[in-house]
Amino acid sequence: MNKFIKKTGMFALLLVGLSACSDEYFDVNTPSGTAQEDQLRVSDLMAPVMYRVLAGQHSAEQAFGNYTQYFVGQGGTASGETTASGLWSSVYLYTLPNIITIKEKAEAIDAIHYSAVANIITAINLGIATDSWGSIPYSEATNGQDNLFPAFDSQEFIYQEIFNLLDGAIVELQKVDESGTYLGTDDLIYEGDIDKWIRAAYTLKARYQLHVIGKGSVTASDVLATIENGFESNADDFQMFYDDKNQNPWYSTEVVAKGSGNFHNDLASQLVSSMNGDYFPFESNALSIDPRLPVFGENDGTDEWKGYVSGGGGLAPDGTLGNTGFSNGGFYTSIDSPLLLISYAEAQFIKAEAAFLANGGSTTSTGTNSVAYNAYLEGIQASMSKYGVDATAYIADGAVAVGESGLKLQHIMKEKYIHNFLNPETFVDFRRYDFSDDVFKGLKIREEEDSDGDYVGQWFRRASYPSTEEFRNPENVAANEETPVTPVWWDE
């Protein structure tokens, strides 16, 4: 079924990818041969929008995965300032304008579940956009020719909109839809399973609540209350699979590119050292590496797994050459691999972190309650199951099975970091905890071969606005632009 859905979605994308937004924010000319808006049903639009949601996540991670040291550029290079322009196009060119059309068509036939899912997708797009740039266009962004220079809304305002959209969607999805028009094969995520959409909305809300705990409007207890209604198992994961016709983009950019001698990325030492026993030495002889490591990467065939120091010129932490790259046939780097937006395992780590904090925990404290510890263990088990490896020896090892009295925030965030491999949510986690090595053990800022470069010794905290937006909307960009090392609102 997943493969059929994918082909259906890609076909619809070719029909409406640009035409649906020809009069919208970017004022793009309609290509010849595309369908006009009045020719399309609401079900024709949903699949390409969902496709673009996940494509946007991939584009964001291409920009930020180097910052979070999941990977480095070929030869160990660290990334500099980014505009994440692919994400901007995904949100403003392909997604938000089409969502407006979906909602208009859904409202015309009272298809309340379509409208609700459209609101969830809107919240996801606003979330990744505001977490990337801070202030962004929204309230005026889809007025088309009526306003070609939309104002930017503050991140605080955007977050309130995110919560409003998710809360409203939850209410509407719990109602009976009597329109006769229902989500089905056009739903690339849940194939029309409304209960899963409800749980997804709650899980996303908990994720965004966690982001703003530091601003005082949400407590850790609020997050716990929300996540109780969230995902129940790995079967709820928000993901989209590819197939042999529509290839997974990580497979294309890493495996195919490397095999053809083109630029590719390699795995960073922060990830590998968190999984090979360097940062968290295993106590049992039964383990030498985290069993998920070969699912993510492959080395030179030796028993040593050595990631690349960020900006380290190809060296591993011990001064020898790094030897670990993306796996050919890995969980995320196979031709038909999925892109994962948010998962049950992440939901458990959200629960563990919130419970740890609600129990008075801090970045340096040790010990918690059973709620936090059990969620931590359940998250690990769910992650191992997700990646198809045996968790028995790992969970039993003393480096992992630390007990309620020995649990640190560092343990929770290490497991979340590993599980969320290639997920841009990790860039949020790094910023929430100010890139602290108390929370992310061993974390060090990128090395700089050019000591005169911009922002030496500073962590990047946001993307810069794309040049296309500077050209089209210069006054509003100038009014909101910050340096790439300036914290976003919830990070202040």
C-alpha positions as CSV (number, residue, x, y, z in Angstrom):
1,M,0.0,0.0,0.0
2,N,2.8,2.5,0.8
3,K,4.3,2.1,-2.7
4,F,0.9,2.7,-4.3
5,I,0.3,5.8,-2.2
6,K,3.7,7.2,-3.1
7,K,3.1,6.9,-6.8
8,T,-0.3,8.5,-6.4
9,G,1.2,11.4,-4.5
10,M,4.0,12.1,-6.9
11,F,1.5,12.2,-9.9
12,A,-0.6,14.7,-8.0
13,L,2.5,16.7,-7.3
14,L,3.2,17.1,-11.0
15,L,-0.3,18.4,-11.5
16,V,-0.4,21.1,-8.8
17,G,3.1,21.6,-7.5
18,L,3.2,25.1,-9.0
19,S,-0.2,25.9,-10.4
20,A,-1.9,26.0,-7.0
21,C,0.2,28.9,-5.9
22,S,0.4,30.9,-9.1
23,D,-1.5,33.8,-7.5
24,E,0.0,33.3,-4.1
25,Y,3.0,34.4,-2.1
26,F,5.7,33.9,-4.7
27,D,3.7,34.9,-7.7
28,V,4.9,32.0,-9.8
29,N,3.8,31.7,-13.4
30,T,1.7,28.6,-14.1
31,P,3.5,26.1,-16.3
32,S,1.6,24.9,-19.4
33,G,-0.1,21.5,-19.0
34,T,-0.9,21.8,-15.3
35,A,-4.4,21.5,-13.9
36,Q,-6.3,24.6,-12.9
37,E,-7.5,25.0,-9.3
38,D,-11.2,24.6,-10.2
39,Q,-10.5,21.2,-11.9
40,L,-9.0,19.7,-8.8
41,R,-10.8,17.9,-5.9
42,V,-9.6,18.3,-2.3
43,S,-8.2,14.7,-2.5
44,D,-6.0,15.7,-5.4
45,L,-4.2,18.3,-3.4
46,M,-3.6,16.4,-0.1
47,A,-1.0,13.9,-1.4
48,P,1.5,16.5,-2.9
49,V,1.1,18.6,0.3
50,M,2.0,15.7,2.5
51,Y,4.9,14.9,0.2
52,R,6.2,18.4,0.5
53,V,6.0,18.3,4.3
54,L,8.5,15.5,4.5
55,A,10.6,16.9,1.7
56,G,10.8,20.1,3.7
57,Q,12.0,18.2,6.7
58,H,14.7,16.6,4.6
59,S,15.8,20.0,3.3
60,A,16.0,21.4,6.8
61,E,18.1,18.5,7.9
62,Q,20.5,19.0,5.0
63,A,21.1,22.5,6.4
64,F,21.2,21.7,10.1
65,G,22.5,18.1,10.4
66,N,26.0,19.3,10.1
67,Y,25.3,21.8,13.0
68,T,24.2,18.9,15.2
69,Q,27.1,16.8,14.1
70,Y,25.2,13.9,12.8
71,F,27.4,14.3,9.7
72,V,30.2,16.3,8.3
73,G,30.9,17.2,4.7
74,Q,33.2,15.0,2.7
75,G,36.7,15.3,4.3
76,G,35.3,16.3,7.6
77,T,34.1,19.8,6.7
78,A,31.9,21.8,8.9
79,S,29.1,24.0,7.6
80,G,29.0,27.7,7.8
81,E,26.0,30.1,7.6
82,T,23.0,28.6,5.8
83,T,19.8,30.1,4.3
84,A,18.0,26.7,4.2
85,S,16.4,28.0,1.0
86,G,15.0,24.6,0.0
87,L,12.9,24.6,3.2
88,W,11.7,28.1,2.5
89,S,10.5,27.1,-1.0
90,S,8.9,24.0,0.4
91,V,6.9,25.9,2.9
92,Y,6.0,29.1,1.0
93,L,5.9,27.9,-2.6
94,Y,4.6,24.4,-2.4
95,T,2.8,23.9,0.9
96,L,1.0,26.8,2.5
97,P,-0.7,28.0,-0.7
98,N,-2.0,24.6,-1.5
99,I,-3.2,24.2,2.0
100,I,-5.3,27.3,1.6
101,T,-6.9,25.7,-1.4
102,I,-7.5,22.5,0.4
103,K,-9.2,24.3,3.2
104,E,-11.4,26.3,0.9
105,K,-12.5,23.2,-1.0
106,A,-13.0,21.2,2.2
107,E,-15.1,24.0,3.8
108,A,-17.3,24.2,0.7
109,I,-18.3,20.5,1.2
110,D,-18.0,20.5,5.0
111,A,-15.2,17.9,4.9
112,I,-14.1,18.8,8.4
113,H,-11.5,16.1,8.7
114,Y,-9.7,17.4,5.6
115,S,-9.6,20.8,7.1
116,A,-8.3,19.5,10.4
117,V,-5.5,17.6,8.8
118,A,-4.7,20.7,6.8
119,N,-4.4,22.6,10.0
120,I,-2.0,20.0,11.5
121,I,0.2,20.2,8.3
122,T,0.1,24.0,8.6
123,A,1.3,23.7,12.2
124,I,4.1,21.5,11.2
125,N,5.3,23.9,8.5
126,L,5.0,26.9,10.8
127,G,7.0,25.0,13.4
128,I,9.9,24.0,11.2
129,A,9.9,27.5,9.6
130,T,9.9,29.6,12.8
131,D,12.4,27.3,14.5
132,S,14.7,27.8,11.5
133,W,14.4,31.6,11.0
134,G,12.5,33.1,14.0
135,S,10.1,35.7,12.7
136,I,8.4,34.5,9.5
137,P,5.5,35.6,7.2
138,Y,2.2,33.9,8.0
139,S,-0.8,36.1,8.7
140,E,-0.2,38.0,5.5
141,A,1.7,35.3,3.6
142,T,-1.0,33.9,1.4
143,N,-2.9,37.1,0.3
144,G,-1.5,36.8,-3.2
145,Q,-1.7,39.9,-5.4
146,D,-3.4,41.8,-2.6
147,N,-0.2,41.9,-0.6
148,L,3.1,41.1,-2.4
149,F,5.2,42.4,0.6
150,P,3.8,40.4,3.6
151,A,4.9,41.4,7.1
152,F,6.7,39.0,9.3
153,D,5.1,37.6,12.5
154,S,7.0,37.2,15.7
155,Q,7.9,33.7,16.8
156,E,5.9,34.1,19.9
157,F,2.8,34.8,17.8
158,I,3.6,31.9,15.5
159,Y,3.8,29.5,18.4
160,Q,0.4,30.6,19.7
161,E,-0.9,29.9,16.2
162,I,0.6,26.5,16.2
163,F,-1.1,25.6,19.4
164,N,-4.4,27.0,18.2
165,L,-4.2,25.0,14.9
166,L,-3.4,21.8,16.8
167,D,-6.1,22.3,19.4
168,G,-8.6,23.1,16.8
169,A,-7.7,20.1,14.7
170,I,-8.0,17.7,17.7
171,V,-11.6,19.0,18.3
172,E,-12.6,18.7,14.7
173,L,-11.1,15.2,14.2
174,Q,-13.1,14.0,17.2
175,K,-16.3,15.0,15.4
176,V,-18.2,12.8,13.0
177,D,-17.5,13.9,9.4
178,E,-20.7,13.6,7.4
179,S,-19.4,15.1,4.2
180,G,-19.0,11.8,2.3
181,T,-15.4,12.9,1.3
182,Y,-12.9,11.1,3.4
183,L,-9.1,10.8,3.6
184,G,-7.9,7.6,2.0
185,T,-5.1,6.7,-0.4
186,D,-4.3,10.4,-0.8
187,D,-3.2,10.4,2.9
188,L,0.5,9.4,2.5
189,I,1.0,9.2,6.3
190,Y,-2.0,7.3,7.9
191,E,-4.2,6.2,5.0
192,G,-7.2,7.9,6.5
193,D,-6.8,6.6,10.1
194,I,-8.3,9.6,12.0
195,D,-7.3,8.2,15.4
196,K,-3.7,8.3,14.4
197,W,-4.0,11.8,13.2
198,I,-5.4,12.8,16.6
199,R,-2.5,11.1,18.4
200,A,-0.1,12.8,16.0
201,A,-1.6,16.2,16.9
202,Y,-1.2,15.6,20.6
203,T,2.4,14.4,20.1
204,L,3.3,17.4,18.0
205,K,1.7,19.7,20.6
206,A,3.9,18.1,23.3
207,R,7.0,18.6,21.1
208,Y,6.2,22.3,20.7
209,Q,5.3,22.8,24.3
210,L,8.7,21.4,25.3
211,H,10.3,24.1,23.2
212,V,8.8,26.9,25.1
213,I,9.0,25.7,28.7
214,G,11.8,28.2,29.3
215,K,9.5,31.1,28.4
216,G,7.2,30.3,31.4
217,S,3.9,29.9,29.5
218,V,4.1,26.1,29.6
219,T,5.2,23.8,32.4
220,A,6.8,20.3,32.3
221,S,3.5,19.0,33.8
222,D,1.6,20.5,30.9
223,V,3.8,18.5,28.5
224,L,3.2,15.3,30.5
225,A,-0.6,15.9,30.3
226,T,-0.4,16.4,26.5
227,I,1.8,13.4,25.7
228,E,-0.5,11.0,27.5
229,N,-2.9,11.4,24.6
230,G,-0.1,11.0,22.0
231,F,1.4,8.1,20.2
232,E,0.8,4.6,21.6
233,S,3.3,2.5,19.6
234,N,5.7,2.6,16.6
235,A,2.6,2.0,14.4
236,D,1.7,5.6,15.0
237,D,5.0,7.0,13.6
238,F,4.5,10.0,11.3
239,Q,6.6,8.9,8.2
240,M,6.5,8.5,4.5
241,F,8.1,5.7,2.5
242,Y,9.7,5.9,-0.9
243,D,10.0,3.3,-3.6
244,D,12.3,2.3,-6.5
245,K,10.7,4.9,-8.8
246,N,10.6,7.8,-6.3
247,Q,13.9,7.3,-4.5
248,N,14.6,8.3,-0.9
249,P,16.5,11.6,-1.0
250,W,19.2,10.5,1.5
251,Y,19.8,7.5,-0.7
252,S,20.3,9.8,-3.7
253,T,22.4,12.4,-1.9
254,E,24.6,10.0,0.1
255,V,24.8,6.5,-1.4
256,V,24.3,7.3,-5.1
257,A,26.5,10.5,-4.9
258,K,29.3,8.6,-3.2
259,G,29.1,5.7,-5.6
260,S,29.5,8.1,-8.5
261,G,32.4,10.0,-7.1
262,N,30.4,13.1,-6.2
263,F,30.3,15.2,-3.0
264,H,28.7,13.4,-0.1
265,N,28.7,13.5,3.7
266,D,30.3,11.3,6.3
267,L,29.2,10.5,9.9
268,A,30.5,12.9,12.6
269,S,32.4,11.9,15.6
270,Q,29.7,13.3,18.0
271,L,27.2,10.7,16.7
272,V,29.7,7.8,16.4
273,S,31.4,8.5,19.8
274,S,28.0,8.5,21.4
275,M,27.4,5.0,20.0
276,N,30.8,3.2,19.9
277,G,31.5,3.2,23.7
278,D,33.8,6.3,23.7
279,Y,31.5,8.6,25.6
280,F,29.5,6.0,27.3
281,P,31.7,2.9,27.9
282,F,29.8,-0.3,27.9
283,E,30.2,-2.4,31.0
284,S,29.4,-5.8,29.4
285,N,31.8,-7.7,27.1
286,A,28.7,-8.5,25.1
287,L,28.6,-5.0,23.6
288,S,31.2,-3.1,21.6
289,I,28.9,-0.7,19.8
290,D,25.3,0.4,20.0
291,P,23.5,-2.1,17.7
292,R,21.9,0.9,15.8
293,L,25.2,2.1,14.5
294,P,25.5,-0.3,11.6
295,V,21.9,0.6,10.7
296,F,23.0,4.2,10.2
297,G,26.6,3.9,8.9
298,E,29.4,1.6,7.7
299,N,33.1,1.7,8.4
300,D,36.2,0.4,6.6
301,G,35.6,-3.2,7.7
302,T,37.6,-3.0,10.9
303,D,36.3,-3.4,14.5
304,E,36.9,0.3,15.1
305,W,34.2,2.9,14.3
306,K,35.7,6.4,14.1
307,G,33.5,9.4,13.1
308,Y,34.9,12.6,11.7
309,V,35.6,15.6,13.9
310,S,33.5,18.5,12.7
311,G,35.9,20.8,10.8
312,G,38.8,18.4,11.6
313,G,40.1,17.9,8.2
314,G,39.1,14.2,8.0
315,L,40.5,13.2,11.4
316,A,38.8,11.2,14.1
317,P,39.0,12.3,17.8
318,D,42.1,10.2,18.3
319,G,44.0,11.9,15.6
320,T,43.8,9.1,13.0
321,L,41.6,9.2,9.9
322,G,37.9,8.9,10.3
323,N,36.4,5.7,8.8
324,T,32.6,5.9,9.1
325,G,30.2,7.0,6.4
326,F,26.6,6.6,5.6
327,S,25.5,3.0,5.2
328,N,24.6,1.7,1.7
329,G,21.3,0.0,2.6
330,G,20.9,1.6,5.9
331,F,17.5,2.4,7.6
332,Y,17.5,5.9,6.1
333,T,19.7,5.3,3.1
334,S,18.0,2.6,1.1
335,I,16.2,3.4,-2.1
336,D,12.8,2.8,-0.4
337,S,13.6,4.2,3.1
338,P,11.1,6.4,4.8
339,L,11.5,10.0,6.0
340,L,10.4,10.2,9.6
341,L,8.9,13.4,11.1
342,I,8.0,12.4,14.6
343,S,7.8,9.0,16.3
344,Y,6.6,7.0,19.3
345,A,10.2,6.7,20.5
346,E,10.6,10.5,20.5
347,A,7.3,10.8,22.3
348,Q,8.7,8.6,25.1
349,F,11.8,10.7,25.3
350,I,9.7,13.8,25.5
351,K,7.8,12.2,28.3
352,A,11.0,11.2,30.1
353,E,12.5,14.7,29.8
354,A,9.3,16.4,31.0
355,A,9.0,14.0,33.9
356,F,12.6,14.5,34.8
357,L,12.2,18.3,34.8
358,A,8.8,18.1,36.6
359,N,10.5,16.1,39.4
360,G,13.0,19.0,39.9
361,G,15.7,17.7,37.6
362,S,18.3,20.0,36.0
363,T,21.1,19.7,33.5
364,T,23.5,18.5,36.1
365,S,21.3,16.6,38.6
366,T,21.1,12.9,39.1
367,G,18.0,10.8,40.0
368,T,14.4,11.0,39.1
369,N,11.1,9.2,39.5
370,S,9.7,6.0,37.9
371,V,7.7,7.9,35.2
372,A,10.8,9.4,33.7
373,Y,12.9,6.3,34.0
374,N,10.3,4.0,32.5
375,A,9.7,6.3,29.6
376,Y,13.4,6.5,29.0
377,L,13.6,2.7,28.8
378,E,10.5,2.4,26.7
379,G,11.9,5.0,24.3
380,I,15.1,2.9,23.9
381,Q,13.1,-0.2,23.3
382,A,10.9,1.5,20.8
383,S,13.9,2.9,19.0
384,M,15.6,-0.5,18.8
385,S,12.4,-2.0,17.5
386,K,12.0,0.8,14.9
387,Y,15.5,0.1,13.6
388,G,15.1,-3.7,13.6
389,V,17.8,-4.6,16.2
390,D,17.8,-6.5,19.4
391,A,17.7,-4.3,22.5
392,T,18.2,-6.9,25.1
393,A,22.0,-6.6,25.8
394,Y,22.0,-2.8,25.3
395,I,19.2,-2.1,27.8
396,A,20.7,-4.5,30.3
397,D,24.1,-2.9,30.2
398,G,25.1,-0.8,33.2
399,A,25.9,2.2,31.0
400,V,22.2,2.3,30.0
401,A,20.4,0.6,32.9
402,V,21.4,3.3,35.4
403,G,18.2,3.0,37.5
404,E,15.9,5.8,38.7
405,S,18.5,7.0,41.2
406,G,21.3,7.2,38.5
407,L,19.4,8.8,35.6
408,K,20.6,12.1,34.3
409,L,19.2,14.3,31.7
410,Q,22.3,13.4,29.7
411,H,21.1,9.8,29.4
412,I,17.7,10.8,28.1
413,M,19.0,13.3,25.6
414,K,21.8,11.0,24.4
415,E,19.1,8.4,23.5
416,K,16.9,11.0,21.9
417,Y,19.9,12.3,19.9
418,I,20.7,8.8,18.6
419,H,17.1,7.9,17.8
420,N,16.4,11.1,16.0
421,F,19.2,10.6,13.6
422,L,18.7,12.9,10.6
423,N,15.8,14.7,12.2
424,P,16.0,18.5,12.3
425,E,14.3,18.4,15.8
426,T,17.8,17.8,17.2
427,F,18.8,21.3,16.2
428,V,16.1,22.5,18.5
429,D,17.3,20.3,21.4
430,F,20.9,21.6,21.0
431,R,19.7,25.2,21.2
432,R,17.3,24.6,24.1
433,Y,20.2,23.4,26.2
434,D,22.7,25.9,24.8
435,F,24.9,23.3,23.2
436,S,25.9,22.1,26.7
437,D,28.2,19.1,27.0
438,D,26.5,18.5,30.4
439,V,23.5,17.4,28.3
440,F,25.2,16.2,25.1
441,K,28.3,14.5,26.4
442,G,31.5,15.3,24.5
443,L,29.9,18.0,22.3
444,K,32.5,20.5,21.0
445,I,32.1,23.4,18.7
446,R,33.4,22.8,15.1
447,E,37.1,23.3,14.5
448,E,38.0,26.2,12.2
449,E,40.7,25.8,9.7
450,D,40.4,29.4,8.9
451,S,40.6,31.3,12.1
452,D,39.6,34.5,10.4
453,G,36.3,33.1,9.3
454,D,32.9,34.6,10.3
455,Y,31.5,33.5,13.7
456,V,34.5,31.6,14.9
457,G,33.9,30.0,18.3
458,Q,30.1,30.6,18.1
459,W,27.3,28.1,17.6
460,F,25.0,28.7,14.7
461,R,21.4,29.1,16.1
462,R,19.3,30.0,13.1
463,A,19.2,30.2,9.3
464,S,19.5,33.5,7.5
465,Y,16.6,34.5,5.2
466,P,17.1,33.3,1.6
467,S,18.3,35.8,-1.0
468,T,15.1,35.3,-3.0
469,E,13.1,36.7,-0.1
470,E,15.6,39.6,0.4
471,F,14.9,40.4,-3.3
472,R,11.1,40.1,-3.2
473,N,10.4,41.5,0.2
474,P,13.5,43.6,1.2
475,E,12.0,46.0,3.8
476,N,10.4,43.3,5.9
477,V,13.5,41.1,5.7
478,A,15.7,43.9,6.8
479,A,13.3,44.7,9.7
480,N,13.5,41.1,11.0
481,E,17.0,39.9,10.0
482,E,19.4,38.7,12.7
483,T,22.8,37.2,12.6
484,P,22.9,33.4,12.3
485,V,24.4,33.2,15.9
486,T,21.5,35.2,17.4
487,P,19.1,33.1,19.5
488,V,15.5,32.7,18.4
489,W,12.7,33.8,20.8
490,W,12.4,30.5,22.8
491,D,16.2,30.3,22.9
492,E,16.7,33.7,24.5
